Amino acid sequence: MASQEEEIKLQLFLLWLQVNGVEFRGCNIKYCDSSKGFGLFSTTNVSDGVFLVVPLNLAITPARVLDDPLLGPPCRAMYEEGEVDDRFLMILFLTVERLRGSNSTWKPYLDMIPSSFGNPLWFTDDEFRELKGTNLYQASISQKKSLLAKFEDKVKNLVPRLLILDGQSEREVAFEDFLWASSVFWTRGLNIPLPLTYIFPEGSEIPASDSISNGLNIASMEGETLCIEGLVPGIDFCNHGIKPAATWEVDSTGTTSGVPLSMFLLSVNSEIGKEITISYGNKGNEVHYPAGALQNDPFADSKTQLLQAQKAELRCLLPKSLLDQGFFPCSSSESNIQECDKNKGPNYSWSGQRKTPSYVNQLVFPEDFMTSLRTVAMQENELFNVQSLLEELVGSEGERVPSEAEVRAAVWEACGDSGALQLLADLLNTKLMDLEEGSGTEESDSKLLEKTDEMMRRNRWASIVYRRGQKQLTRLFLREAEHALQLCLMEEEC
């Protein structure tokens, strides 16, 4: 149950939304619990499924920041010079508005946002150490260094000058303010499909897509719509759901919502009293291949050229659901297996010298990732064979440039899968050892969690749960890689 202070803040926020043209048509904001805070709940059946309508002029977007009388001029200068991106603009805006305190017109909205967050950037040193060995540990260190550098380089001196010009500041800026603003953006930001006429009003020139992609962080640009990132007060009080109950859409003409240039929340068959959730994106688990491993490779230049020709990347997203398609599935869902078969598309028949592997439809590792691994693991003789195959195809004088598919086929013909799978198994073994160093096995983590009491802080508990999950996931993918390697070696011997 929300405290009296939180209820007062909620009522002020609801009034602020109403004053700014937000329409609640079949839902309201209510307190969920201490871990989730507030959420959006259905209150009545809505025939057209439109539960909430928010005018686009209430959204926090890069354009709003650039048009702001206070932040606009200095931000536009940095923006046009390429010193900052659109995300930084919105994070800076949130930082400044927080420091303006009671003088900010955004105060009712900002007061409803948590003052701290549960991500590792907010952990104590002891809590953070529990993540050692995980991808999240290194990623958090890098992210915090990057944020600190931006704060020292751009925020620390700029914000005080802006607040002096404004004449409204309740205290000095601190790194925690910038960290808070960054966390707000990354936890509440949405991709907003805005009409081009809204971003570039009549009479202004619409630049080519390649000239605005750096500035607007485009997710897509189709027809009359440009998808950009931003915050939408009201809709961003929907919590994330694995199976979301609603989606958001932009109504440029008012045909659906009755409000031109608005963003609305659409939910079908939502039960009265149930929470309305949306998806903020799928956060997959990652297995990273360190690009730096090529630095000491005597054939690094040649391999890099091959990687570029194949449009291959040295990292891969490996969600746990992929394991259902492998040699040791946790689920035997027929739809999963069919989906796996459909996504397998490597060309194994260029010269006919290599047969299609028997295990291809159970290999959980995406072909793009395998392409990268084959190239990185390539031996000198295999590299020579690839070059020879490509010369046969395009001529020794290089009459034309081989296509991506042709280069991939040549690499497959010369290398097969054994080197790639051995490299992958070695990487996963190293990863597992890093995870277990200092914290032990999955069983050790399970015992710690069994002893959990009220004295264990939630962040430490969450770190151990995450760490254990990473160990389990790495071990399961390692088992898949080792089994595939065994089958591959057996087939190569035949």
ChimeraX attribute file (.defattr): number of C-alpha atoms within 10 A of each C-alpha:
attribute: neighborCount
match mode: 1-to-1
recipient: residues
	/A:1	11
	/A:2	15
	/A:3	9
	/A:4	9
	/A:5	8
	/A:6	16
	/A:7	15
	/A:8	11
	/A:9	18
	/A:10	21
	/A:11	13
	/A:12	17
	/A:13	22
	/A:14	18
	/A:15	13
	/A:16	17
	/A:17	19
	/A:18	13
	/A:19	10
	/A:20	13
	/A:21	16
	/A:22	23
	/A:23	19
	/A:24	20
	/A:25	17
	/A:26	19
	/A:27	22
	/A:28	20
	/A:29	22
	/A:30	18
	/A:31	17
	/A:32	16
	/A:33	11
	/A:34	9
	/A:35	8
	/A:36	11
	/A:37	17
	/A:38	21
	/A:39	21
	/A:40	24
	/A:41	24
	/A:42	22
	/A:43	19
	/A:44	15
	/A:45	17
	/A:46	17
	/A:47	10
	/A:48	11
	/A:49	19
	/A:50	23
	/A:51	28
	/A:52	22
	/A:53	25
	/A:54	26
	/A:55	20
	/A:56	23
	/A:57	15
	/A:58	18
	/A:59	19
	/A:60	21
	/A:61	24
	/A:62	26
	/A:63	18
	/A:64	19
	/A:65	22
	/A:66	21
	/A:67	13
	/A:68	13
	/A:69	10
	/A:70	16
	/A:71	21
	/A:72	18
	/A:73	14
	/A:74	12
	/A:75	25
	/A:76	17
	/A:77	13
	/A:78	14
	/A:79	19
	/A:80	11
	/A:81	9
	/A:82	11
	/A:83	11
	/A:84	18
	/A:85	17
	/A:86	22
	/A:87	20
	/A:88	19
	/A:89	24
	/A:90	26
	/A:91	23
	/A:92	24
	/A:93	25
	/A:94	23
	/A:95	23
	/A:96	24
	/A:97	19
	/A:98	23
	/A:99	22
	/A:100	20
	/A:101	17
	/A:102	14
	/A:103	14
	/A:104	16
	/A:105	12
	/A:106	16
	/A:107	19
	/A:108	19
	/A:109	18
	/A:110	19
	/A:111	16
	/A:112	17
	/A:113	15
	/A:114	13
	/A:115	13
	/A:116	12
	/A:117	15
	/A:118	12
	/A:119	15
	/A:120	20
	/A:121	16
	/A:122	18
	/A:123	15
	/A:124	11
	/A:125	9
	/A:126	10
	/A:127	19
	/A:128	20
	/A:129	16
	/A:130	21
	/A:131	25
	/A:132	19
	/A:133	21
	/A:134	20
	/A:135	17
	/A:136	20
	/A:137	18
	/A:138	12
	/A:139	12
	/A:140	17
	/A:141	13
	/A:142	12
	/A:143	13
	/A:144	15
	/A:145	12
	/A:146	11
	/A:147	15
	/A:148	18
	/A:149	12
	/A:150	16
	/A:151	22
	/A:152	12
	/A:153	11
	/A:154	15
	/A:155	21
	/A:156	17
	/A:157	12
	/A:158	17
	/A:159	20
	/A:160	17
	/A:161	12
	/A:162	16
	/A:163	21
	/A:164	10
	/A:165	10
	/A:166	13
	/A:167	11
	/A:168	15
	/A:169	20
	/A:170	13
	/A:171	11
	/A:172	11
	/A:173	21
	/A:174	13
	/A:175	16
	/A:176	15
	/A:177	20
	/A:178	24
	/A:179	20
	/A:180	21
	/A:181	22
	/A:182	19
	/A:183	21
	/A:184	21
	/A:185	19
	/A:186	14
	/A:187	15
	/A:188	19
	/A:189	20
	/A:190	20
	/A:191	20
	/A:192	23
	/A:193	23
	/A:194	23
	/A:195	21
	/A:196	18
	/A:197	15
	/A:198	15
	/A:199	16
	/A:200	13
	/A:201	11
	/A:202	10
	/A:203	7
	/A:204	9
	/A:205	8
	/A:206	14
	/A:207	10
	/A:208	8
	/A:209	13
	/A:210	9
	/A:211	10
	/A:212	12
	/A:213	15
	/A:214	14
	/A:215	17
	/A:216	19
	/A:217	17
	/A:218	18
	/A:219	13
	/A:220	14
	/A:221	16
	/A:222	10
	/A:223	8
	/A:224	11
	/A:225	18
	/A:226	22
	/A:227	19
	/A:228	22
	/A:229	23
	/A:230	22
	/A:231	21
	/A:232	22
	/A:233	18
	/A:234	24
	/A:235	24
	/A:236	18
	/A:237	22
	/A:238	23
	/A:239	21
	/A:240	19
	/A:241	15
	/A:242	11
	/A:243	9
	/A:244	16
	/A:245	20
	/A:246	20
	/A:247	16
	/A:248	20
	/A:249	18
	/A:250	23
	/A:251	22
	/A:252	22
	/A:253	13
	/A:254	13
	/A:255	9
	/A:256	16
	/A:257	25
	/A:258	12
	/A:259	19
	/A:260	15
	/A:261	19
	/A:262	24
	/A:263	28
	/A:264	25
	/A:265	23
	/A:266	21
	/A:267	23
	/A:268	15
	/A:269	11
	/A:270	21
	/A:271	15
	/A:272	14
	/A:273	13
	/A:274	13
	/A:275	23
	/A:276	28
	/A:277	23
	/A:278	23
	/A:279	17
	/A:280	19
	/A:281	11
	/A:282	8
	/A:283	8
	/A:284	12
	/A:285	16
	/A:286	17
	/A:287	20
	/A:288	15
	/A:289	19
	/A:290	10
	/A:291	11
	/A:292	8
	/A:293	10
	/A:294	15
	/A:295	10
	/A:296	8
	/A:297	12
	/A:298	10
	/A:299	15
	/A:300	14
	/A:301	12
	/A:302	13
	/A:303	19
	/A:304	16
	/A:305	11
	/A:306	22
	/A:307	22
	/A:308	12
	/A:309	17
	/A:310	22
	/A:311	14
	/A:312	20
	/A:313	16
	/A:314	17
	/A:315	16
	/A:316	18
	/A:317	14
	/A:318	19
	/A:319	14
	/A:320	16
	/A:321	14
	/A:322	19
	/A:323	22
	/A:324	19
	/A:325	25
	/A:326	24
	/A:327	17
	/A:328	15
	/A:329	16
	/A:330	13
	/A:331	13
	/A:332	12
	/A:333	11
	/A:334	11
	/A:335	10
	/A:336	16
	/A:337	18
	/A:338	12
	/A:339	12
	/A:340	20
	/A:341	15
	/A:342	10
	/A:343	11
	/A:344	14
	/A:345	11
	/A:346	15
	/A:347	14
	/A:348	18
	/A:349	13
	/A:350	13
	/A:351	11
	/A:352	9
	/A:353	10
	/A:354	15
	/A:355	13
	/A:356	13
	/A:357	16
	/A:358	12
	/A:359	15
	/A:360	17
	/A:361	18
	/A:362	21
	/A:363	23
	/A:364	22
	/A:365	21
	/A:366	16
	/A:367	16
	/A:368	18
	/A:369	18
	/A:370	22
	/A:371	24
	/A:372	26
	/A:373	24
	/A:374	25
	/A:375	24
	/A:376	24
	/A:377	21
	/A:378	20
	/A:379	15
	/A:380	10
	/A:381	11
	/A:382	19
	/A:383	20
	/A:384	12
	/A:385	17
	/A:386	21
	/A:387	19
	/A:388	15
	/A:389	19
	/A:390	19
	/A:391	15
	/A:392	10
	/A:393	16
	/A:394	15
	/A:395	14
	/A:396	11
	/A:397	7
	/A:398	12
	/A:399	10
	/A:400	9
	/A:401	13
	/A:402	17
	/A:403	12
	/A:404	15
	/A:405	15
	/A:406	19
	/A:407	20
	/A:408	26
	/A:409	24
	/A:410	24
	/A:411	25
	/A:412	23
	/A:413	23
	/A:414	22
	/A:415	22
	/A:416	24
	/A:417	22
	/A:418	18
	/A:419	20
	/A:420	23
	/A:421	26
	/A:422	19
	/A:423	19
	/A:424	25
	/A:425	21
	/A:426	15
	/A:427	17
	/A:428	23
	/A:429	15
	/A:430	12
	/A:431	22
	/A:432	21
	/A:433	15
	/A:434	16
	/A:435	23
	/A:436	20
	/A:437	12
	/A:438	12
	/A:439	18
	/A:440	14
	/A:441	17
	/A:442	20
	/A:443	10
	/A:444	14
	/A:445	20
	/A:446	14
	/A:447	10
	/A:448	13
	/A:449	16
	/A:450	9
	/A:451	8
	/A:452	12
	/A:453	9
	/A:454	6
	/A:455	6
	/A:456	11
	/A:457	11
	/A:458	13
	/A:459	19
	/A:460	18
	/A:461	18
	/A:462	17
	/A:463	22
	/A:464	22
	/A:465	18
	/A:466	17
	/A:467	26
	/A:468	25
	/A:469	14
	/A:470	23
	/A:471	22
	/A:472	15
	/A:473	20
	/A:474	22
	/A:475	17
	/A:476	16
	/A:477	23
	/A:478	21
	/A:479	16
	/A:480	22
	/A:481	24
	/A:482	17
	/A:483	17
	/A:484	26
	/A:485	22
	/A:486	13
	/A:487	14
	/A:488	19
	/A:489	14
	/A:490	10
	/A:491	12
	/A:492	13
	/A:493	6
	/A:494	5
